[in-house]
Amino acid sequence: MDRASLQRTVRVQTAPTCRIQVGSSSKTGNSHWGGGRSDDATDVAPTEQHGVALDFIVKEERDAATATTTTASSGTTPRVQSLKRHVSNYVGKEGEPLLRWLVEVDTAIAARRIFDDPSKVAFAMSCLGGRARSWAYGRRLTDATCFGTYAEFKEELRQAFEPPKNEFRSRAEFLDLQQGKHDVHAYAQRARYLVSNIVTNPMDEATKVVTFMKGLRDGPVKT
């Protein structure tokens, strides 16, 4: 309420003159608000009366506003700043430690104060690269409801890139291995690496030799 409105309110609610009773008694037949005058009463001018009442109301409103501000300030919870930790990209290469990457992601999610599953999944997917990124976004492209929770996302990622799936992929890749444009040394190293991943049900030596020879280029061997 502005000062002009307060002045109008005070004028309406107050009488033309205000008689302040000083003593405890008044003369018989004289009313406090009548025309008779008591020797113990003092008249206050209307302008002075309005000013006193207005100052009192303004002070009350100011005190109430100050109390409200103080209460709101004391009840405010300090905002906790989130920390932004760097997470290396996981690309799904052979020998790349998926478990360690998941620990990095979990730590970053906690530091960034990400609580809901969709945001956790989105953040983890943003940290993928290479084959792993293609796999994750390919799954989303074919099924928008996949990865319903962060736990489901991690489980599917493990199934796709950790043993025994990794062992299955190594076996399939070795059986189809071709020398291509690589020299014999690089081709042999790749074959040896793939065979080393097959530990649950190892290949016999005959299968290894036949597969290796089949993948060699026709013609003279280049070293």
KELUMVEX-75395 format. One record per residue (C-alpha): x, y, z; residue number from 1. Coordinates in pm, 1 decimal. Last residue first. Layout:
N
pt px=X | py=Y | pz=Z | k=NUM
...
//
This chain:
223
pt px=5699.8 | py=-6068.1 | pz=-4570.8 | k=223
pt px=5508.7 | py=-6129.3 | pz=-4892.5 | k=222
pt px=5381.3 | py=-6481.2 | pz=-4955.3 | k=221
pt px=5367.9 | py=-6568.5 | pz=-5323.6 | k=220
pt px=5027.1 | py=-6618.2 | pz=-5475.4 | k=219
pt px=4683.3 | py=-6637.1 | pz=-5323.8 | k=218
pt px=4632.6 | py=-6438.8 | pz=-5004.5 | k=217
pt px=4626.0 | py=-6629.3 | pz=-4676.4 | k=216
pt px=4291.9 | py=-6684.2 | pz=-4503.2 | k=215
pt px=4269.6 | py=-7052.5 | pz=-4590.6 | k=214
pt px=4612.6 | py=-7116.5 | pz=-4439.3 | k=213
pt px=4506.6 | py=-6974.2 | pz=-4102.6 | k=212
pt px=4177.2 | py=-7162.8 | pz=-4098.7 | k=211
pt px=4344.8 | py=-7493.3 | pz=-4183.7 | k=210
pt px=4613.2 | py=-7441.1 | pz=-3919.2 | k=209
pt px=4372.8 | py=-7341.9 | pz=-3640.7 | k=208
pt px=4127.8 | py=-7620.8 | pz=-3721.8 | k=207
pt px=4407.7 | py=-7878.6 | pz=-3710.9 | k=206
pt px=4536.9 | py=-7743.3 | pz=-3379.6 | k=205
pt px=4207.3 | py=-7794.9 | pz=-3198.8 | k=204
pt px=4004.8 | py=-7489.9 | pz=-3104.7 | k=203
pt px=3956.6 | py=-7401.2 | pz=-2738.9 | k=202
pt px=3613.1 | py=-7421.3 | pz=-2572.1 | k=201
pt px=3615.3 | py=-7177.8 | pz=-2280.1 | k=200
pt px=3952.0 | py=-7021.9 | pz=-2371.0 | k=199
pt px=3902.7 | py=-6852.4 | pz=-2708.4 | k=198
pt px=4061.9 | py=-6510.3 | pz=-2654.9 | k=197
pt px=4411.1 | py=-6645.4 | pz=-2731.6 | k=196
pt px=4286.9 | py=-6761.3 | pz=-3074.1 | k=195
pt px=4192.6 | py=-6403.1 | pz=-3163.4 | k=194
pt px=4535.8 | py=-6271.2 | pz=-3063.6 | k=193
pt px=4721.5 | py=-6541.1 | pz=-3260.2 | k=192
pt px=4516.9 | py=-6468.6 | pz=-3572.8 | k=191
pt px=4587.8 | py=-6095.8 | pz=-3544.9 | k=190
pt px=4958.6 | py=-6157.9 | pz=-3495.7 | k=189
pt px=4967.2 | py=-6394.0 | pz=-3795.1 | k=188
pt px=4802.7 | py=-6133.6 | pz=-4022.5 | k=187
pt px=5041.6 | py=-5862.1 | pz=-3904.3 | k=186
pt px=5342.0 | py=-6086.6 | pz=-3984.9 | k=185
pt px=5196.0 | py=-6208.4 | pz=-4313.7 | k=184
pt px=5153.5 | py=-5855.6 | pz=-4449.8 | k=183
pt px=4814.7 | py=-5688.5 | pz=-4439.2 | k=182
pt px=4620.1 | py=-5601.6 | pz=-4755.2 | k=181
pt px=4372.9 | py=-5888.8 | pz=-4712.8 | k=180
pt px=4501.3 | py=-6158.0 | pz=-4482.0 | k=179
pt px=4155.0 | py=-6296.3 | pz=-4424.9 | k=178
pt px=3993.0 | py=-6410.6 | pz=-4099.6 | k=177
pt px=3649.1 | py=-6573.0 | pz=-4128.4 | k=176
pt px=3710.6 | py=-6850.7 | pz=-3872.8 | k=175
pt px=3908.7 | py=-6604.1 | pz=-3660.4 | k=174
pt px=3623.2 | py=-6350.6 | pz=-3657.4 | k=173
pt px=3367.4 | py=-6609.1 | pz=-3544.8 | k=172
pt px=3592.8 | py=-6735.0 | pz=-3265.1 | k=171
pt px=3673.6 | py=-6381.6 | pz=-3148.8 | k=170
pt px=3305.5 | py=-6286.4 | pz=-3154.7 | k=169
pt px=3214.1 | py=-6582.9 | pz=-2935.5 | k=168
pt px=3496.7 | py=-6502.3 | pz=-2693.4 | k=167
pt px=3377.2 | py=-6140.4 | pz=-2667.8 | k=166
pt px=3025.6 | py=-6263.4 | pz=-2602.5 | k=165
pt px=3166.0 | py=-6480.5 | pz=-2323.7 | k=164
pt px=3317.5 | py=-6239.7 | pz=-2240.0 | k=163
pt px=3242.1 | py=-5863.9 | pz=-2243.6 | k=162
pt px=3129.5 | py=-5639.1 | pz=-2529.9 | k=161
pt px=2764.0 | py=-5711.7 | pz=-2606.3 | k=160
pt px=2661.0 | py=-5877.2 | pz=-2281.2 | k=159
pt px=2838.2 | py=-5608.9 | pz=-2080.9 | k=158
pt px=2661.6 | py=-5331.5 | pz=-2272.7 | k=157
pt px=2328.1 | py=-5505.4 | pz=-2221.1 | k=156
pt px=2390.5 | py=-5517.5 | pz=-1845.3 | k=155
pt px=2503.8 | py=-5155.1 | pz=-1828.6 | k=154
pt px=2194.4 | py=-5033.3 | pz=-2014.7 | k=153
pt px=1963.3 | py=-5245.4 | pz=-1801.0 | k=152
pt px=2113.1 | py=-5096.5 | pz=-1482.1 | k=151
pt px=2063.5 | py=-4745.1 | pz=-1620.8 | k=150
pt px=1696.3 | py=-4818.7 | pz=-1666.5 | k=149
pt px=1464.0 | py=-4853.8 | pz=-1965.5 | k=148
pt px=1764.3 | py=-4918.9 | pz=-2190.9 | k=147
pt px=1543.4 | py=-5003.6 | pz=-2488.1 | k=146
pt px=1217.8 | py=-4812.1 | pz=-2535.3 | k=145
pt px=1323.8 | py=-4640.9 | pz=-2859.1 | k=144
pt px=1381.4 | py=-4976.5 | pz=-3026.0 | k=143
pt px=1540.5 | py=-4985.6 | pz=-3372.8 | k=142
pt px=1711.5 | py=-4646.8 | pz=-3347.5 | k=141
pt px=1790.8 | py=-4693.9 | pz=-2979.7 | k=140
pt px=1970.0 | py=-5019.5 | pz=-3051.9 | k=139
pt px=2165.3 | py=-4853.3 | pz=-3332.0 | k=138
pt px=2252.3 | py=-4572.8 | pz=-3091.7 | k=137
pt px=2409.0 | py=-4821.7 | pz=-2851.9 | k=136
pt px=2584.6 | py=-5037.4 | pz=-3114.4 | k=135
pt px=2726.0 | py=-4744.4 | pz=-3309.8 | k=134
pt px=2856.6 | py=-4591.8 | pz=-2987.0 | k=133
pt px=3020.0 | py=-4920.5 | pz=-2885.0 | k=132
pt px=3173.5 | py=-4966.4 | pz=-3229.0 | k=131
pt px=3350.5 | py=-4629.2 | pz=-3215.4 | k=130
pt px=3270.0 | py=-4405.9 | pz=-2920.4 | k=129
pt px=3072.7 | py=-4401.4 | pz=-2597.5 | k=128
pt px=3071.6 | py=-4117.7 | pz=-2343.0 | k=127
pt px=2744.7 | py=-3967.1 | pz=-2472.4 | k=126
pt px=2580.3 | py=-4305.4 | pz=-2412.3 | k=125
pt px=2670.1 | py=-4282.4 | pz=-2042.0 | k=124
pt px=2514.9 | py=-3935.6 | pz=-2013.7 | k=123
pt px=2194.6 | py=-4042.4 | pz=-2188.7 | k=122
pt px=2166.1 | py=-4353.0 | pz=-1969.8 | k=121
pt px=2210.4 | py=-4150.3 | pz=-1650.6 | k=120
pt px=1960.4 | py=-3888.9 | pz=-1771.3 | k=119
pt px=1700.3 | py=-4157.8 | pz=-1844.9 | k=118
pt px=1767.7 | py=-4323.6 | pz=-1505.1 | k=117
pt px=1705.1 | py=-4021.6 | pz=-1282.0 | k=116
pt px=1961.3 | py=-3908.0 | pz=-1021.2 | k=115
pt px=2240.4 | py=-3710.4 | pz=-1186.7 | k=114
pt px=2434.7 | py=-3530.4 | pz=-912.5 | k=113
pt px=2729.4 | py=-3444.4 | pz=-1140.4 | k=112
pt px=2969.6 | py=-3611.7 | pz=-896.5 | k=111
pt px=2749.4 | py=-3922.2 | pz=-872.2 | k=110
pt px=2724.2 | py=-3950.4 | pz=-1251.0 | k=109
pt px=3100.4 | py=-3897.2 | pz=-1286.0 | k=108
pt px=3175.2 | py=-4178.6 | pz=-1040.1 | k=107
pt px=2934.0 | py=-4416.4 | pz=-1214.3 | k=106
pt px=3089.6 | py=-4331.1 | pz=-1552.2 | k=105
pt px=3444.5 | py=-4393.2 | pz=-1431.7 | k=104
pt px=3339.0 | py=-4723.4 | pz=-1269.8 | k=103
pt px=3176.0 | py=-4823.1 | pz=-1599.5 | k=102
pt px=3503.2 | py=-4747.0 | pz=-1778.4 | k=101
pt px=3694.1 | py=-4972.0 | pz=-1538.3 | k=100
pt px=3450.9 | py=-5256.3 | pz=-1604.2 | k=99
pt px=3478.2 | py=-5213.7 | pz=-1981.7 | k=98
pt px=3854.6 | py=-5260.5 | pz=-1987.6 | k=97
pt px=3957.2 | py=-5247.9 | pz=-2357.2 | k=96
pt px=4113.2 | py=-5581.9 | pz=-2449.3 | k=95
pt px=3938.5 | py=-5596.1 | pz=-2782.2 | k=94
pt px=3796.7 | py=-5256.9 | pz=-2879.5 | k=93
pt px=3452.2 | py=-5148.9 | pz=-2759.9 | k=92
pt px=3486.9 | py=-4773.2 | pz=-2807.9 | k=91
pt px=3469.0 | py=-4651.3 | pz=-2447.3 | k=90
pt px=3534.7 | py=-4278.7 | pz=-2428.4 | k=89
pt px=3723.9 | py=-4137.5 | pz=-2131.0 | k=88
pt px=3520.6 | py=-3966.8 | pz=-1859.8 | k=87
pt px=3615.5 | py=-3622.6 | pz=-1729.2 | k=86
pt px=3460.2 | py=-3519.1 | pz=-1398.2 | k=85
pt px=3222.9 | py=-3224.9 | pz=-1371.0 | k=84
pt px=3144.9 | py=-3154.8 | pz=-1006.9 | k=83
pt px=2799.4 | py=-3042.3 | pz=-899.1 | k=82
pt px=2761.2 | py=-2738.8 | pz=-672.1 | k=81
pt px=2541.0 | py=-2793.2 | pz=-369.0 | k=80
pt px=2292.6 | py=-2511.0 | pz=-322.8 | k=79
pt px=2256.8 | py=-2394.1 | pz=36.9 | k=78
pt px=1906.9 | py=-2463.5 | pz=172.6 | k=77
pt px=1705.9 | py=-2145.8 | pz=232.3 | k=76
pt px=1516.3 | py=-2137.2 | pz=562.2 | k=75
pt px=1724.0 | py=-1857.6 | pz=718.7 | k=74
pt px=1676.0 | py=-1635.8 | pz=415.1 | k=73
pt px=1299.9 | py=-1688.3 | pz=404.8 | k=72
pt px=1265.9 | py=-1608.6 | pz=775.2 | k=71
pt px=1476.3 | py=-1292.1 | pz=745.2 | k=70
pt px=1278.7 | py=-1170.6 | pz=445.0 | k=69
pt px=947.4 | py=-1227.5 | pz=624.7 | k=68
pt px=1068.1 | py=-1043.6 | pz=936.4 | k=67
pt px=1184.3 | py=-745.9 | pz=729.1 | k=66
pt px=850.2 | py=-728.1 | pz=548.4 | k=65
pt px=661.1 | py=-733.8 | pz=879.8 | k=64
pt px=881.4 | py=-457.6 | pz=1024.9 | k=63
pt px=826.8 | py=-238.4 | pz=718.0 | k=62
pt px=450.2 | py=-293.0 | pz=730.0 | k=61
pt px=433.9 | py=-199.7 | pz=1099.0 | k=60
pt px=650.6 | py=110.1 | pz=1043.6 | k=59
pt px=424.8 | py=225.0 | pz=759.6 | k=58
pt px=118.1 | py=178.0 | pz=982.1 | k=57
pt px=270.4 | py=379.3 | pz=1270.1 | k=56
pt px=388.2 | py=659.5 | pz=1040.8 | k=55
pt px=39.8 | py=686.2 | pz=891.2 | k=54
pt px=-128.6 | py=702.5 | pz=1232.8 | k=53
pt px=105.5 | py=979.1 | pz=1353.0 | k=52
pt px=70.7 | py=1174.5 | pz=1029.4 | k=51
pt px=-307.0 | py=1153.1 | pz=1029.0 | k=50
pt px=-328.2 | py=1280.5 | pz=1388.4 | k=49
pt px=-96.3 | py=1573.1 | pz=1309.9 | k=48
pt px=-314.8 | py=1674.4 | pz=1017.6 | k=47
pt px=-636.8 | py=1635.8 | pz=1221.6 | k=46
pt px=-511.6 | py=1862.2 | pz=1504.9 | k=45
pt px=-494.5 | py=1700.6 | pz=1848.3 | k=44
pt px=-723.5 | py=1835.3 | pz=2125.7 | k=43
pt px=-626.0 | py=1778.9 | pz=2491.6 | k=42
pt px=-857.3 | py=1648.3 | pz=2760.0 | k=41
pt px=-835.2 | py=1700.0 | pz=3144.1 | k=40
pt px=-1031.5 | py=2027.4 | pz=3147.4 | k=39
pt px=-1310.2 | py=1857.3 | pz=2962.7 | k=38
pt px=-1476.2 | py=2031.9 | pz=2676.3 | k=37
pt px=-1835.1 | py=1991.9 | pz=2562.7 | k=36
pt px=-1895.2 | py=1959.5 | pz=2187.1 | k=35
pt px=-1904.4 | py=1584.8 | pz=2193.1 | k=34
pt px=-1638.5 | py=1312.4 | pz=2127.0 | k=33
pt px=-1529.1 | py=1256.8 | pz=2488.9 | k=32
pt px=-1877.4 | py=1354.5 | pz=2601.9 | k=31
pt px=-1927.2 | py=1625.2 | pz=2865.2 | k=30
pt px=-2234.9 | py=1595.9 | pz=3087.9 | k=29
pt px=-2042.3 | py=1539.4 | pz=3411.7 | k=28
pt px=-1677.5 | py=1652.6 | pz=3397.6 | k=27
pt px=-1412.6 | py=1395.9 | pz=3310.1 | k=26
pt px=-1213.7 | py=1141.9 | pz=3513.3 | k=25
pt px=-892.9 | py=933.9 | pz=3485.7 | k=24
pt px=-675.9 | py=1212.9 | pz=3349.0 | k=23
pt px=-507.2 | py=1256.4 | pz=3013.1 | k=22
pt px=-787.0 | py=1164.0 | pz=2776.5 | k=21
pt px=-675.7 | py=1233.4 | pz=2420.4 | k=20
pt px=-947.7 | py=1405.3 | pz=2221.5 | k=19
pt px=-927.7 | py=1341.7 | pz=1851.8 | k=18
pt px=-1071.3 | py=1582.1 | pz=1603.3 | k=17
pt px=-1235.6 | py=1540.7 | pz=1266.9 | k=16
pt px=-1296.2 | py=1168.6 | pz=1335.8 | k=15
pt px=-1069.8 | py=891.9 | pz=1197.7 | k=14
pt px=-1152.5 | py=601.2 | pz=964.6 | k=13
pt px=-1196.7 | py=796.8 | pz=642.3 | k=12
pt px=-889.8 | py=1017.0 | pz=692.0 | k=11
pt px=-672.5 | py=712.9 | pz=783.7 | k=10
pt px=-770.9 | py=528.9 | pz=467.6 | k=9
pt px=-699.4 | py=833.4 | pz=247.7 | k=8
pt px=-353.5 | py=873.3 | pz=406.6 | k=7
pt px=-274.7 | py=503.9 | pz=357.1 | k=6
pt px=-364.9 | py=529.4 | pz=-8.5 | k=5
pt px=-134.0 | py=831.3 | pz=-52.2 | k=4
pt px=153.4 | py=649.9 | pz=126.6 | k=3
pt px=146.8 | py=343.6 | pz=-99.3 | k=2
pt px=0.0 | py=0.0 | pz=0.0 | k=1
//
